[in-house]
Amino acid sequence: MSAERAKHRLVEWLEDIAEREDRAALAALRGSLRDGHAYDALPLVLPCLGAQAAEWQEDDALLLAGLFGLHPAPGRDTLPQALRRIWRGPPISEGVETRFQALLNAKRADLATHLRHAVSLLAARGVGIDWDELYEAIRFWDHPADRVRRRWARGFWGEGRDGDESEPAQSANHAKAETQP
């Protein structure tokens, strides 16, 4: 997210409830991720969207709010950057790359499950994320040009080791392929 762009009203509200430590609201948001409970968070989320919000906008907001309820920790890193930090260690965590690849390949219908796994991993490691960027990614996940997925791939694999952009990062799968005859 660029520094000039204002945060979405929903993200500002989510960060505010985290700052106020509103446990009831966070529990309701978290609970909305359970099957059959997505609409439990509508009373909390709808005021941030406006009366003219389309159903898909409500669905995107509910997903983001539920994920935020799991891990109410704002940060500067995008989700792929945060996952990359865990993947590169220490200790190096090879399973992160596999999960990230599954996330990139996820269809819209499966996105919530993959994001829930990714956010839970970040929560377990105490790594915050840029919730506004995640919201934009969710909203444009199915864009025909796959801009979100390409941007996320660059955020995960595109930087060199330890932020040195002159040396491309090498995935474990790519390294294995190079060493085989």
Order of alpha helices (4+ residues) and beta strands (2+ residues): alpha-alpha-alpha-alpha-alpha-alpha-alpha-alpha-alpha-alpha
